[in-house]
Amino acid sequence: MKDLAANPGKHAFHGLTPDTIITLAEKALGVRCTNLCRPLNSYINRVYELEYEDRTGLVIKFYRPGRWAKNALLDEHTFLLELQAMEIPVIAPLKMADGGTLGQFGKILFACFPKCGGRSYDEYSEDQWLELGRLIGRVHAVGATHLPQDRITMAPGSSTQAQVDTLLASNLIPAEMRQKFAELTSSLIKEISPLFESTRMIRIHGDCHFSNLIYRPDQSFYIIDFDDMAVGPPVQDFWMLLPGLVEDSWREINLFLEGYETFMDFDQRSLALIEPLRAMRYIHYIAWCAHQFSEDGESRVAPNFGTREYWQQEMGDLDDQLERIRNTPQQTGNMI
């Protein structure tokens, strides 16, 4: 099986023993920790819960080598620190003893964060939709102040085309299905690209779904996990929260945007990007699964990833989504 990309981090994490992890955190932060070192779930990186001597929780995150350049990680940290400075509820990296936010162990970069628990909701009340609108509006008001150094632009001709090119350059697609996949994705990118031409692109979270919004009693919502921070259209940061298709979600859209526009203007024309962005996410997820599989030839996020049936299903979904895009009226709804 051909790897999708060079993988310098394939075995790099093997040196992360509990003693090493705790020592790195202590030296980086200039603190003392207990012996607690509990691994936390993470598909890409390695994340561990540690504990200060006073039993306060601490999280250390080791970034997989080869996924993000140092400047890209600093883009994420800069954004988080700017948001924290504006008292927006995020979990920003801790400053280390040297004044920075990134440490290094061999080829692995790492950062430390305060532990911040909470619960996720999969259904929001009217007040919570307003609150989420205000939260994302505040995030975007900061995100619009400047662009990052080294983050992808979420647009069909750049991020999506790059993902398609990577998939086609691999041996993951059955030979007899490659041409159909190439033609389908080319048609999709050609169809939706004009919709992005006049769209304002700003720094966004990029992966804002239910699991990345946690609720803390007496503190309300926190937005977490900025790993996929990107330059993209603001609508990307709320369409995944909607309970269904646009035509079935006007109540939630109106409430969200009422809160959002307290802090940030919203271009209602960009609602037309929701179905194209959904199609782009299909391709993004295929490429993401492919990268996980290429790590060791075994990891499969999708149970039948790489099989003929898998590609038939994915291409069928993309074909259906392309038809939905072509047949969806360009409406903006009864906006508040």
N, C-alpha and C positions, 0 to 999 in steps of 0.2 A: 504494500500500500504506500503510495507516494505521500510524503508529508506536505501539508499546505504551505508551510513556512519553516525556516530554520528555527530550531527549538533549543536555545542555549540553556533554558531553565528546566529541562526535562528531569534532571537528577539533582538540581541545585538545592532543592528543599530537603534532601536526605540528611544534610548536616544540621538540621534544626532540632536538636535535642532539647528537652526541658531546661537543662542547665544552661545551654547556650542562649536560649530565648530569654530566660530570666536575667542572665548576665548582660545581654545586649540592652534590655530595657533599663536596667539599673544604671549602666554606664551612660546611656543616651540621655536619660532624664536626671541623673544625679540623685537617685533615690534608692531606698531599700525596699525589696519586695519579699513577700512570703514565698513558700514553695508551690503555691497554686499555679498550675499551667494547664488550662483546660482548652482543648481544640474546639473551635466553633465552625459551623458549616460555611464553606465557601468553595464554589466550583473552580475558580481560577486561582485565587491567591491562597495563602495560609494565614489563618487568623486564630489568635489565642487570647483567652481571658487570663489576666494576671491579677495580682492583688498587692496594693501597698501594705506596708506593715500595719497601718491603722485599719486594714480590711476594706478600704475604698477600692472599688473596682477599676481596672485598667485593661485596655485592649491593645494588643500589638498586631500589626498587619504587615505581612511580608508579601511584596508584590512579585508576581511571576516574571522572571527575566524574559525579555523579548516581547512582552505585551505592550508596555508603555515606555516611551523614552523618559528620561529624567525630567525634561522640560514639561512633558505632558502631565506628569504627576505634580509638578510644581504649579501648573495651571489649576489643577483641582484644588490644591491646598490654598492657593491664592484666593480663589473664588470663595472657599469655605471661610477663610479668615476675614474676607471682606463682608460676608454675610453675618458672621458672628459679631463683627464690629458694629453692625447696624441692628444688633439684638434680634436677628432673625433666627428662629429655632432650628439650628443645624448642629451637627457634632463635628467640630473643627479639630484638626490635629493639634497635639500638644507641642509647645515649643521645647526643643531639646537644649541641653547644656551649652551647645555651641551657637544657639540662637536660631538654628534652622528647624525644619520640620521633617527632614528626611535623613535617616541613617543608612548605613551600608554594611552588609555582611557578605564578603566575597562579591559575587555578581548580583546579589539580592538587595534591593532598596526596601526600607521599611519605615513605618510611621507608627506613632502611638496616639491613642485616643482615649478620652474618658469613657468609662462604661456608662451607657445610657439605655436603660430598658424601657419597654412600653408595649402596647398592644396594637395590632392592626385591625382595621374595620374593612369589611367587604361591602358594606352598605351604609350610606351616610344620610343623616337627617338634613332637613332644609338649612338649619343653622350651621351644620358642619360643611355643607356645600359652599355657603357664604364664607365661612372661615378658611376653607381650602383655597377659595378664589383669592382672598386677601393674602394668604401665605405665598402662593405662587406669584401673585402680582408683585409682592415685595422682593421675592427672589429675582424676578425678571427685571425689576427696576435697577437692581444692582448689576445683573448680568448685562444689561444694555450699556453700561458705562464704558466698556472697552472689550476688545476681542482677546482671546488667549493666544499664547505663542505657538502651541503645538497640539491642537485638538482637531478632530475631523469636522468637516462641514456636512451636516445631514441633509443631503440633497440627492436626487436621482442620478445626476451625472457625475457625482463625485463618490460619496460613500457607497451607494448602492451599486454603481458600476464597478467599483473596486472589488466589492464582495462577489459579484457575478464573475468577474475576471479571475479571481482566485479560485472559485469553484470550478470553472471551466479548465483552469490550468492543472487541476488535480486529476487523480484517477478515480474519484469518488462517484461520479455519475456514470451509470452503465453506458457503454459506447453507443448503443443503438438509441439512447435517449438524449444524448448530448446536443444534437442539432435542434431538437424540439425545445429543450431548456434554453438554448441560446436564442432561438427565435422568439420564444415567449417573453423572456426577460428583456430582450431588445425592444419588443413592441410595448411592453409596460413602461420602460424608461422613456421611450419616445413619446408615449401618450401623456405621461404626467409631468415631464420636465417643464413644459411651458407654464404650468400652474405655479411653479416656484420662482419664476423669473422676477417678479415684482415684490416678492416676500422679504420682509426685513428679517435678517438673521442675527441672532444675539447668542450670548452664552446661556445655555439651558442645562437643566439636570440631565435630560436625555432619556431617562428610563423611569419616569415617574408613574408607578403603578401602586396598587394597594399595599404591597409588602414593603415599599420604600417610604411609607408614611406611617409613623407610629404615634399613638396617642398616649400622653403622660398625664395622669390625673393632676389637676390644678395648674398644668402647664400647656395643655392643648396639644396640637400636632407638631411633630418634628419631621422634617424631610431629611432622609438619610441616604447613604450609599451613592456618592457622586462619581463612582468609577467610570460611568459612561457619559460624563459631562461632554457636551459637544457644542458646536455652533450650529444653530438650527432655528426653525420657525417656532415661536412661542406656543402655538397650538399643540406641538408635540408633547408638552408637559401636562396636558390634561385629558387628551382624548382616551388614553388607556384607563382612566378612572370612570368613564361613562358606563352606565349599566347595559348599553346596547348600541345599536346603530344610531346615527345622528337623528334620523327621523323619529326614533323612539325615545330620544333623550333631551328634548327641548327644555323641559322643566329644569333638569339638572344643569344644562348649558347656561340657561338664563340666570339661575342662581349663582353658579360659579363666576360668570362674567360680571355680575353685579358686584360681587366681592372683589374680583380682580381689578376692575376699573377704578376702584378706590385708590389704587396706587400706580396703575399702568394702563395706558390706552391699549385697546385690542382692535386689530383690523379684522372686522367680521368676515371679509372676503376669504380670510385664511381658513375658515371652517371647511372650505372646499378641499383642503389638503388632508382632511382626516382619513378618507378612504385611500388615497395614495400613500399616506404614511403607514396605514395598516398593511398595504401590500409590501412596502419597503421593510416593515418589521418581519414579515414572513421570510424575506430573503436574508435579512440580518440574522434571524434565528437559525436558518439552515446553515449559514456560514459559521455561526457560533458553535453549533453542534459539530460541524466539520472540524473546527479547530480543536475541540475537546477530544474527538476521536483521533486526530492526528498526533495528539500528545503521546499516546502509547499504543495506539492500534486497538484499544479495548474499550475505553470509556465511551458510553453512549448515553446522551441525555434523553434522546428519543429511543424507545425500546427496540425498534426495528430499523434504526438509522443505517443508511447505505444499501438497503435491499431494494430490489426492483419495485416492490409494493410501496416502499417509503417514497421513492421519487415519483411514482404515479400519483400518490396522494398529494404530495407537495405541489406538483405541477397542475394537478386538477384544482387545488385551492387557489393557486395563482391565476389560473385561467378564469375561474369564477369571479375572483376579485377584480380582474381586468374588465370583465363584463359589467360588474357592479359600478365601477368607476365610469365606464362609458355611458351607462344608463341612469346614473344618479343626477337628478336636476340640481343645478347650482343655486341653492337657496340659502338664505341667511336666517330664516326663522323670525319669530316675533321677539326680537331682542329687547331687553329692558334698557 
